[in-house]
Amino acid sequence: FPRPMLKLVILLLVLCSAACEVHEAVHVRGEDWESSISSLNPYHLKQKNIQFLFRKVEDTLSLPQNDPNAASRAATLDVIKNNLTNGDRYWSSNFAANPVQMFRVGKSAIYATVPPYAAPLPSDGSLPLADQIMLAELTEVTSRDSTRYSAIVQRVQTQTAVGNITFGTLAGLANNYKYLEPLLPVPTSAIDWTSDEAFASDRLTINGFKMELCKSDPIGVPEDVSRALSNTTVARLIKSNLLFVIDLSLSSNYSEKTEQRGKHAPGAIALFFFDRNRTFRPLAIKLIENDLLYTPLDGAEQWELAKLAFSAAETNWQPMEHFVICHMVLEPIRVEMLRHLSSKHPVYALLSHHLKLILGNSVFGLNALLTLNTTFDRVYAWGAEGALRYASERLVGFKWDEMNFEERIRSRGLLSPTRKLKFVQDALAQHRMLKRFIEGFLEIFYGDDASNIVNDSELQSFLTACADPAQGGLNGFPTPADIGSRADLANLLTDIVFAVAVQHHAMNSNVTWDSNALPAKPKALWAPLPTTKTESVSLRSFISPSPTLILGEMLLIARFQQVLSVEDGVLRSYSSTSELLGTNAWKIIASFEKWQTKQSQRIQAREAGSVRPYTFLDPQFLPFYCWI
């Protein structure tokens, strides 16, 4: 390799080594992300290309048809298109004898460069522009909050060495987190973790993103069981719209088998219901692997095992579903935005703000997590291979209309009980406010004349590229024929912004720490399931027996819990950067931030005194972009 390429290879191999590795039970280290990456910048961020890396939004925004310098504007875009070129990048996966081409959403998605590198290097040895963008973003992603993270690693080392962090019992695993305060809060899922009410409550907040209203009983709950638990029949619960299902039977398709590396996450289907007091409760869990139906009427250990198995399936599915709908399907949009929208364009101003770091995050995820022998690969039941296979297959069937949040929850029957489903309630409020804000922002530039949309050559080119199978390749993405009005454009942009500024942080980011605590949220079961419910079980045997892996998991999850700065939060998302959206947007920005302040107050009042508060979509804690 040329010298610059060799440096990049070294970096990515470092990232591929297990993030937050643990060598022994009491010898823990954290990856020195900042130093391992910063040394590469002088080699790759060539001065002649740096202008394309961080294109600043112009002070004066305008549509191309209204720009007196339209020719110069078009010429600048042509230069960027010529520099930001596609090139196959390969991933040395070790899943087969030969390297496997990295899966892509579409032709414009750009992914991690690891050996062997298939895209040609320029004659001067510098990296292509796409790779420069990824490296620059990767530097920011991995260096943020690094000092605090180092302190967390040190705390884990110390508390393990003195015997406070223990591994022998489930209660001890739950108790470990208190020794990380005040650097890290005790995770929500470690609080009252054995209670059924807490198990169900998590599916209204930090989990449950596959939940839908149940239209028929998929697992055959006996009538006497239903009456004993809910005082009514399953049929009546369904008729009253009180029964909900989360079907994670697909986990069996992507999980490793116990005989491979000792871990697995069986497919599972869970039913939940609202009782007469409007309390959300679990009704039954069906495990696909042993074909057994479990209910709260079973023995305590049998029922707890069923909950652990269901949670293992969910903790594998949730991060990968988020990776698809909050990262992979948005990367082509970022790339085509750079190619087709001038930095003077209002849509560029909006999207460049919210799609910040989207490419660097994928490099981080693909190399530090979704590679063989990383902590993720060794801890999660799906492993790197199963997780990537899920993402690949999920993308094949993905359609853009899935990104319409309000329609998505309506089709799943989740609009009616909004007040009880806290995630739906908070997310829906954000979605509607974002839509109003974006409509007001677009009105400044497009007015009420639909011809302004049609005559916007850059917008038309951008839409065409995103939908084109040979370019963005996003299945069902709106074409110019679908965007005939300002309202149509506002709907599209709302779906994009919502995905990065709301949906992402509901499923990932800081919520990862709260939704993944042991023992309630194992990443795998480490013993075969019993074949009957009469067999005695040792619950501890189903959680990882390795202190090394347990500590590695703890540090891996801790990497996602970061401190939000004011300028990174949605509460001051637009006003923290002067004239980010142009000189005429100050009124709608002021209105938007006033609403966000009130929304924060509403959530704080709702959660006051709660033992398990749900505040992840509180605007004061909500980043405006995919920050990890």
C-alpha positions in Angstrom: 0.0 0.0 0.0 1.1 3.6 -0.4 2.1 5.1 2.9 -1.2 7.0 3.5 -3.2 3.9 2.7 -1.1 1.9 5.1 -1.8 4.4 7.9 -5.6 4.1 7.2 -5.3 0.3 7.3 -3.6 0.5 10.7 -6.3 2.8 12.0 -9.2 0.5 10.9 -7.5 -2.6 12.2 -7.2 -0.8 15.6 -10.9 0.0 15.4 -11.7 -3.6 14.5 -9.9 -4.9 17.6 -12.5 -5.3 20.3 -13.7 -1.9 21.4 -13.4 -1.4 25.1 -11.6 -4.7 25.3 -11.2 -6.4 28.6 -8.0 -8.6 29.1 -8.7 -10.0 32.5 -11.4 -9.5 35.1 -9.6 -6.7 36.8 -7.5 -5.4 33.9 -9.7 -3.1 31.8 -8.6 -0.6 29.2 -10.5 1.7 26.9 -9.5 2.4 23.3 -7.6 5.6 22.9 -9.7 6.7 19.9 -8.4 10.2 19.7 -4.7 9.5 19.5 -5.1 6.5 17.1 -7.0 8.6 14.6 -5.6 12.1 14.8 -2.2 11.0 13.6 -3.7 10.1 10.3 -5.2 13.5 9.5 -2.1 15.2 8.1 -1.8 12.4 5.6 -5.3 12.3 4.4 -6.9 15.7 4.7 -5.1 17.2 1.8 -5.4 21.0 1.7 -6.5 21.0 -1.9 -9.5 18.9 -1.0 -10.4 20.3 2.4 -12.8 22.8 0.8 -15.1 20.0 -0.2 -15.0 18.3 3.2 -16.7 21.0 5.2 -18.8 23.0 2.8 -20.2 25.8 4.8 -23.7 26.9 4.4 -23.7 30.3 2.6 -24.9 33.3 4.5 -27.5 34.1 1.8 -29.6 31.1 0.8 -31.5 31.0 -2.5 -33.0 28.7 -5.1 -30.9 28.2 -8.2 -33.5 29.9 -10.4 -33.2 33.1 -8.3 -29.4 33.1 -8.0 -27.7 35.7 -10.3 -24.6 33.6 -10.1 -26.3 30.4 -11.2 -23.6 29.4 -13.7 -20.8 29.6 -11.1 -23.0 27.7 -8.6 -23.5 24.9 -11.2 -19.8 24.8 -12.0 -19.0 24.3 -8.3 -21.4 21.4 -8.1 -19.8 19.8 -11.2 -16.4 19.9 -9.5 -17.8 18.2 -6.4 -19.6 15.5 -8.5 -16.3 14.8 -10.2 -14.4 14.5 -6.9 -17.1 12.7 -4.9 -17.0 9.5 -7.0 -18.2 6.0 -6.2 -15.8 3.2 -5.7 -16.3 -0.3 -4.5 -14.9 -0.8 -1.0 -14.3 -4.3 0.3 -14.4 -5.7 3.7 -12.1 -8.5 4.9 -14.9 -10.3 6.7 -13.3 -13.7 7.3 -16.7 -15.1 6.8 -15.5 -16.8 3.6 -12.2 -17.6 1.9 -12.4 -14.5 -0.2 -13.2 -10.9 0.9 -16.8 -10.0 0.5 -18.0 -6.7 -1.0 -19.5 -4.5 1.6 -23.3 -4.3 1.2 -24.7 -1.0 0.2 -28.0 0.7 0.2 -27.4 2.1 -3.3 -24.6 3.1 -5.6 -24.0 6.4 -3.7 -23.5 4.9 -0.2 -19.9 5.0 0.9 -18.6 2.7 3.5 -15.5 1.7 5.4 -12.3 1.2 3.6 -10.4 -1.8 5.0 -8.0 -4.1 3.1 -8.1 -5.1 0.4 -8.9 -1.6 -1.0 -10.5 -1.8 -4.4 -11.0 1.8 -5.3 -8.1 3.4 -7.3 -6.0 6.0 -5.4 -5.2 9.3 -7.0 -1.7 9.5 -8.4 -0.5 11.6 -5.5 -1.4 8.9 -3.0 -4.1 10.9 -1.3 -7.4 9.3 -0.4 -10.5 9.9 -2.5 -12.8 12.7 -1.3 -15.4 10.2 0.0 -12.8 8.6 2.2 -11.6 12.0 3.4 -15.1 12.9 4.5 -15.5 9.6 6.4 -12.2 10.0 8.1 -12.9 13.5 9.2 -16.3 12.5 10.6 -14.8 9.4 12.2 -12.3 11.6 14.1 -15.1 13.7 15.6 -17.3 10.7 16.4 -14.5 8.8 18.3 -12.9 11.7 20.1 -16.1 13.2 21.6 -16.4 12.7 25.4 -13.1 10.7 25.4 -11.8 12.2 28.6 -15.0 11.2 30.5 -14.9 7.8 28.9 -11.3 7.3 30.1 -12.5 8.1 33.6 -15.3 5.5 33.2 -12.8 2.9 32.2 -10.7 3.8 35.3 -13.7 3.6 37.5 -14.5 0.1 36.2 -10.9 -1.0 36.8 -10.9 0.3 40.3 -14.3 -1.1 41.4 -13.5 -4.5 39.9 -10.2 -4.6 41.6 -11.6 -3.9 45.1 -14.4 -6.4 44.6 -17.4 -4.1 44.3 -18.2 -5.2 40.8 -19.1 -8.9 41.0 -20.2 -11.6 38.6 -21.6 -14.6 40.6 -25.3 -13.7 40.9 -28.0 -11.9 38.9 -28.6 -9.6 41.8 -24.9 -8.8 41.9 -24.9 -8.0 38.2 -27.7 -5.5 38.6 -26.0 -4.0 41.7 -22.8 -3.4 39.8 -24.0 -0.2 38.2 -24.3 1.8 41.4 -20.5 1.7 41.7 -20.2 3.7 38.5 -22.1 6.8 39.8 -21.8 9.7 39.4 -20.0 9.2 36.1 -22.9 7.1 34.9 -26.4 6.8 36.2 -27.9 3.5 37.3 -29.6 2.3 34.0 -33.4 2.2 34.0 -33.4 -1.5 33.1 -31.4 -2.3 36.2 -34.1 -0.8 38.5 -36.6 -3.2 39.9 -35.5 -5.5 37.1 -37.4 -8.6 38.1 -40.9 -6.9 38.2 -43.3 -7.7 35.4 -44.5 -4.1 35.5 -41.0 -2.9 34.8 -40.6 -5.5 32.0 -43.8 -4.2 30.3 -43.1 -0.5 31.0 -39.8 -0.8 29.1 -41.8 -1.7 26.0 -43.6 1.6 26.1 -40.4 3.6 26.3 -36.9 2.3 25.8 -37.8 -0.9 23.9 -40.9 -2.2 22.1 -40.2 -0.6 18.7 -41.7 -3.6 17.0 -44.9 -3.6 19.0 -48.3 -3.4 17.3 -51.9 -3.8 18.2 -52.8 -7.5 18.3 -55.6 -8.5 15.8 -55.5 -12.3 16.6 -53.8 -14.5 19.1 -50.5 -15.7 17.5 -49.4 -18.0 20.3 -52.6 -19.7 21.6 -53.0 -18.4 25.2 -55.3 -20.7 27.1 -58.6 -19.0 28.2 -58.1 -19.9 31.9 -54.6 -18.3 31.8 -56.0 -15.2 30.2 -58.8 -14.9 32.7 -56.5 -15.5 35.7 -54.1 -12.7 34.5 -56.5 -10.2 32.9 -60.0 -11.1 34.2 -61.1 -11.5 30.7 -60.5 -13.5 27.5 -57.9 -12.9 24.8 -60.8 -12.4 22.3 -62.2 -9.6 24.4 -58.8 -8.0 24.9 -58.4 -8.0 21.2 -61.9 -6.6 20.6 -61.2 -3.8 23.1 -57.9 -2.9 21.5 -56.1 -3.7 24.7 -53.8 -6.5 23.5 -50.4 -5.9 21.9 -47.8 -8.2 20.4 -44.1 -7.9 19.8 -43.0 -10.6 17.3 -39.3 -11.3 17.4 -39.5 -14.8 16.0 -37.0 -13.7 13.4 -34.2 -13.8 15.9 -33.8 -17.5 15.3 -32.8 -16.8 11.7 -29.8 -14.6 12.7 -28.7 -16.0 16.0 -25.7 -18.2 16.4 -26.3 -21.6 17.8 -25.2 -22.7 21.3 -22.8 -25.2 19.8 -20.9 -22.5 17.9 -19.6 -20.1 20.6 -22.0 -21.0 23.4 -24.5 -18.1 22.9 -27.9 -17.8 21.2 -31.0 -15.6 21.2 -34.1 -17.7 20.5 -37.0 -16.3 18.5 -39.7 -15.1 20.7 -43.2 -13.6 20.6 -44.6 -11.7 23.6 -48.2 -10.5 24.3 -48.9 -7.5 26.6 -52.2 -6.0 27.7 -53.6 -3.0 29.5 -55.5 -4.1 32.6 -58.6 -2.4 34.1 -56.4 0.1 35.8 -54.7 0.9 32.5 -51.5 -0.6 33.7 -49.4 -2.3 31.0 -48.6 -6.0 31.8 -47.2 -9.0 30.2 -49.6 -11.8 29.3 -47.4 -14.6 27.8 -44.2 -15.3 25.9 -43.8 -18.0 23.3 -40.2 -19.2 22.7 -39.7 -20.6 19.2 -36.7 -22.7 19.9 -38.3 -25.0 22.5 -41.9 -24.4 21.4 -43.0 -23.6 24.9 -45.5 -21.0 26.1 -44.6 -19.2 29.3 -46.8 -17.0 31.5 -46.5 -15.2 34.9 -48.4 -18.1 36.3 -45.4 -20.4 35.8 -42.7 -20.8 38.4 -40.7 -17.7 39.1 -37.5 -19.1 37.5 -39.3 -20.4 34.3 -41.1 -17.1 33.8 -37.9 -15.1 34.4 -36.1 -17.3 31.9 -38.8 -16.5 29.3 -38.3 -12.8 29.9 -34.6 -13.0 29.6 -34.9 -15.0 26.3 -37.3 -12.4 24.9 -35.1 -9.6 25.9 -32.1 -11.2 24.3 -33.9 -11.3 21.0 -34.9 -7.7 21.3 -31.4 -6.4 22.3 -30.0 -8.0 19.1 -32.8 -6.7 16.8 -33.1 -3.1 18.1 -29.5 -1.9 17.4 -29.6 -3.4 13.9 -33.0 -2.1 13.0 -31.8 1.4 14.1 -28.7 1.0 12.0 -30.8 0.4 8.9 -33.5 3.0 9.3 -31.4 5.7 11.0 -28.1 5.3 9.2 -27.9 3.2 6.1 -31.0 4.5 4.3 -29.9 8.1 5.1 -26.3 7.8 3.8 -27.2 8.0 0.1 -29.2 11.1 0.9 -26.1 12.8 2.4 -24.0 11.8 -0.6 -26.5 13.0 -3.2 -27.0 16.2 -1.2 -23.3 16.9 -1.5 -23.4 16.2 -5.2 -26.6 17.9 -6.3 -27.4 20.7 -3.8 -25.4 23.9 -3.6 -24.4 25.1 -0.2 -26.6 28.1 -1.0 -29.7 25.9 -1.3 -32.1 26.0 1.7 -32.6 22.2 1.6 -28.8 21.8 1.8 -28.7 24.1 4.8 -31.3 22.0 6.6 -30.0 18.5 5.6 -26.3 19.3 6.1 -27.2 20.4 9.7 -29.0 17.2 10.6 -27.1 14.6 8.6 -23.8 15.6 10.2 -21.5 12.7 11.0 -23.8 10.2 9.4 -21.0 8.7 7.3 -18.4 8.7 10.1 -20.8 6.9 12.4 -21.1 4.0 9.9 -17.4 3.6 9.6 -17.2 3.4 13.4 -20.1 0.9 13.6 -18.9 -1.3 10.8 -15.4 -1.6 12.1 -15.5 -1.2 15.9 -18.7 -3.2 16.3 -19.7 -5.3 13.2 -16.4 -7.0 12.6 -15.3 -10.4 13.8 -13.8 -10.7 17.3 -14.9 -7.2 18.5 -16.7 -7.1 21.8 -20.0 -6.8 19.9 -19.3 -9.9 17.9 -18.3 -11.9 21.0 -21.1 -10.7 23.3 -24.2 -10.4 21.1 -26.0 -13.6 20.1 -26.3 -12.6 16.4 -22.6 -11.8 16.3 -21.2 -9.6 13.5 -22.2 -12.1 10.8 -25.8 -12.4 11.8 -26.2 -8.7 12.5 -24.9 -7.8 9.0 -27.0 -10.5 7.4 -30.1 -9.0 9.1 -29.2 -5.5 7.8 -28.6 -6.8 4.3 -31.8 -8.7 4.1 -33.8 -5.8 5.8 -32.5 -3.4 3.1 -33.7 -5.6 0.3 -37.3 -5.2 1.4 -37.1 -1.6 2.6 -39.4 0.9 1.1 -39.2 4.7 1.8 -42.8 5.0 2.9 -41.7 3.1 6.1 -40.0 6.4 7.1 -43.3 8.2 7.6 -43.5 7.9 11.4 -47.2 8.9 11.9 -48.4 6.5 9.2 -46.1 3.8 10.6 -47.6 4.0 14.1 -51.1 4.3 12.7 -50.8 1.2 10.7 -49.6 -0.7 13.8 -52.6 0.5 15.8 -50.6 2.7 18.2 -52.3 6.0 17.8 -55.2 5.4 20.1 -53.3 4.6 23.4 -50.9 7.4 22.8 -51.0 8.7 26.3 -49.8 5.4 27.7 -47.2 4.8 25.1 -44.7 7.4 26.2 -42.3 6.9 23.2 -45.2 7.3 20.8 -46.6 10.3 22.6 -43.2 12.2 22.7 -42.1 11.2 19.3 -45.4 12.1 17.7 -45.3 15.5 19.2 -41.8 16.0 17.8 -42.8 14.8 14.4 -45.7 17.2 14.1 -43.7 20.1 15.4 -40.8 19.4 13.0 -43.3 19.3 10.1 -44.8 22.7 11.0 -41.3 24.2 11.4 -40.0 22.8 8.1 -43.2 23.9 6.3 -42.6 27.4 7.6 -38.9 27.3 6.6 -39.7 26.2 3.1 -42.4 28.9 2.7 -39.6 31.6 3.0 -38.0 30.3 -0.2 -40.8 28.6 -2.2 -43.8 30.6 -1.3 -47.1 29.2 -2.5 -46.2 28.8 -6.1 -45.7 25.1 -7.0 -43.7 26.2 -10.1 -40.9 27.1 -7.7 -40.5 23.4 -6.9 -40.7 22.3 -10.5 -38.2 25.0 -11.6 -35.7 24.2 -8.9 -33.1 22.3 -11.0 -31.0 21.3 -8.0 -33.9 19.9 -6.0 -35.1 18.0 -9.1 -31.6 16.5 -9.6 -31.3 15.6 -6.0 -34.7 13.8 -5.9 -33.9 11.9 -9.1 -30.5 10.8 -7.9 -31.8 9.5 -4.5 -34.5 7.4 -6.2 -32.3 6.2 -9.1 -31.2 2.5 -8.6 -27.9 3.4 -10.2 -27.3 6.3 -7.8 -28.9 6.6 -4.4 -30.9 3.4 -4.9 -33.5 4.2 -2.2 -36.5 2.0 -3.0 -39.7 4.1 -3.1 -37.9 7.5 -2.5 -40.1 10.3 -3.9 -39.2 11.3 -7.5 -39.8 14.8 -8.9 -43.2 13.6 -10.0 -44.1 12.9 -6.4 -43.0 16.3 -5.0 -45.4 18.7 -6.6 -45.9 21.1 -3.8 -44.2 22.7 -0.8 -46.2 20.4 1.5 -44.9 17.3 -0.3 -41.4 18.5 0.1 -42.0 19.3 3.8 -43.3 15.8 4.4 -40.2 14.3 2.8 -37.8 16.5 4.8 -39.7 15.9 8.0 -39.2 12.1 7.6 -35.5 12.6 7.1 -34.9 15.0 10.0 -37.2 13.0 12.3 -35.1 9.8 11.6 -31.9 11.4 12.8 -33.1 13.9 15.4 -35.8 11.7 17.1 -36.1 8.1 16.0 -32.3 7.6 16.3 -32.1 8.7 19.9 -35.2 6.8 20.9 -33.5 3.5 19.8 -29.8 4.3 20.3 -27.5 7.0 21.7 -27.9 7.5 25.5 -30.9 5.3 25.7 -28.5 2.4 24.9 -27.1 2.6 28.4 -30.5 2.4 30.0 -32.0 -0.3 27.8 -29.1 -2.8 27.9 -28.3 -3.4 31.6 -27.6 -6.9 32.9 -29.1 -9.1 33.9 -32.5 -8.0 32.6 -31.3 -7.2 29.1 -28.8 -10.0 28.1 -27.3 -9.9 24.7 -27.4 -13.7 24.5 -28.4 -16.7 26.5 -25.4 -18.9 27.3 -27.1 -22.2 28.0 -29.6 -24.3 26.0 -33.2 -23.8 26.8 -35.0 -26.5 28.7 -37.3 -28.8 26.7 -40.0 -28.8 29.3 -41.2 -26.4 32.0 -40.8 -29.0 34.7 -37.0 -28.9 34.4 -35.2 -27.0 37.1 -33.2 -24.0 35.7 -30.3 -22.0 37.1 -30.9 -18.5 35.8 -27.3 -17.4 36.3 -26.2 -20.1 33.8 -28.0 -18.3 31.0 -25.9 -15.1 31.5 -22.4 -14.9 30.2 -20.0 -16.9 32.5 -17.1 -14.7 31.5 -16.2 -11.7 33.7 -14.1 -10.5 30.7 -17.1 -10.4 28.4 -19.3 -8.9 31.1 -16.9 -6.0 31.6 -16.4 -5.6 27.9 -20.1 -5.4 27.4 -20.4 -2.8 30.2 -17.7 -0.6 28.7 -19.0 -1.0 25.1 -22.5 0.1 26.2 -21.0 2.9 28.3 -19.5 4.4 25.1 -23.0 5.3 24.0 -23.8 7.4 27.1 -22.5 10.9 26.4 -23.0 14.4 27.8 -25.0 16.6 25.5 -23.7 20.1 24.9 -26.1 23.0 24.3 -25.1 23.4 20.7 -25.7 19.7 20.0 -29.2 19.7 21.4 -32.5 20.2 19.5 -33.6 22.8 22.1 -31.1 25.3 20.5 -30.5 23.4 17.3 -30.9 26.3 14.9 -30.2 29.4 17.0 -26.8 28.2 18.3 -25.3 28.7 14.8 -25.8 32.3 13.6 -28.0 32.5 10.4 -27.7 28.7 9.9 -31.0 28.7 7.9 -30.5 32.2 6.4 -31.4 35.7 7.6 -35.2 35.4 7.3 -35.8 32.3 9.4 -35.4 33.8 12.9 -39.2 34.1 13.5 -39.9 30.4 12.9 -36.8 29.4 14.8 -37.9 31.4 17.8 -41.4 29.8 17.6 -39.9 26.3 17.2 -37.5 26.7 20.2 -40.3 28.2 22.3 -42.4 25.0 21.6 -39.4 22.8 22.4 -39.0 24.6 25.8 -42.6 24.0 26.6 -42.4 20.4 25.5 -39.4 19.9 27.8 -41.4 21.3 30.7 -44.3 19.0 30.0 -42.1 15.9 30.0 -40.3 17.0 33.2 -43.7 17.5 34.9 -44.9 14.2 33.7 -41.9 12.3 35.0 -41.5 14.2 38.3 -41.1 11.6 41.1 -41.0 8.6 38.7 -38.7 5.8 39.7 -38.1 4.9 36.0 -38.4 8.3 34.3 -38.6 8.5 30.5 -36.9 11.7 29.4 -34.9 10.6 26.3 -37.0 12.6 24.0 -37.0 15.7 26.3 -35.6 18.4 24.0 -33.0 19.4 26.5 -31.5 15.8 26.2 -32.1 15.3 22.5 -29.3 15.7 19.9 -30.2 17.1 16.5 -28.1 14.6 14.6 -26.8 11.0 14.8 -24.0 11.8 17.2 -23.1 8.1 17.7 
